[in-house]
Amino acid sequence: MRKYLLMSHGLMASGIQNTLTMLIGEPKNLAVISAYIDEDTNIKKEISLILDTLSSKDELVIFTDILGGSINNDAMLFIDNPKVHLITGVNIATIAEIINNDSAHPLKEIIESAILLGREALVYCNTQDQNIIDEDF
């Protein structure tokens, strides 16, 4: 089974979870950590607790907000675990694609494809032809 952990500085992670629920329904197997809301945040301990619940067949995808941030740096300590897949700099398109994908496909392929989709979702709208944008909606 695939499990997901979404972590951010402040309330971004819980906001993304709320948006995902609106767009794709309640994401299954998704835990959220909104870090540094209070002084008791211990990212390494929280990740360890989640890893302790994984079975031998489970995988954990960790989404973090920014490369080089303290949350991502703490999560990096766990990437030697073959069950852990860490993605940073995420957006809603990337997360939704990974969560909605069929677990029968290899996770590495799903992640790589979702990252490409997430990059394509980043658009400087001022440089776009307005007629093309209108047709998309």
Rosetta blueprint (number, residue, H / E / L):
1 M L
2 R E
3 K E
4 Y E
5 L E
6 L E
7 M E
8 S E
9 H E
10 G L
11 L L
12 M H
13 A H
14 S H
15 G H
16 I H
17 Q H
18 N H
19 T H
20 L H
21 T H
22 M H
23 L H
24 I H
25 G L
26 E L
27 P L
28 K L
29 N L
30 L E
31 A E
32 V E
33 I E
34 S E
35 A E
36 Y L
37 I L
38 D L
39 E L
40 D L
41 T L
42 N L
43 I H
44 K H
45 K H
46 E H
47 I H
48 S H
49 L H
50 I H
51 L H
52 D H
53 T L
54 L L
55 S L
56 S L
57 K L
58 D L
59 E E
60 L E
61 V E
62 I E
63 F E
64 T E
65 D L
66 I L
67 L L
68 G L
69 G L
70 S H
71 I H
72 N H
73 N H
74 D H
75 A H
76 M H
77 L L
78 F L
79 I L
80 D L
81 N L
82 P L
83 K L
84 V E
85 H E
86 L E
87 I E
88 T E
89 G L
90 V L
91 N L
92 I H
93 A H
94 T H
95 I H
96 A H
97 E H
98 I H
99 I H
100 N H
101 N L
102 D L
103 S L
104 A L
105 H L
106 P L
107 L H
108 K H
109 E H
110 I H
111 I H
112 E H
113 S H
114 A H
115 I H
116 L H
117 L H
118 G H
119 R H
120 E H
121 A L
122 L L
123 V L
124 Y L
125 C H
126 N H
127 T H
128 Q L
129 D L
130 Q H
131 N H
132 I H
133 I H
134 D H
135 E H
136 D H
137 F L
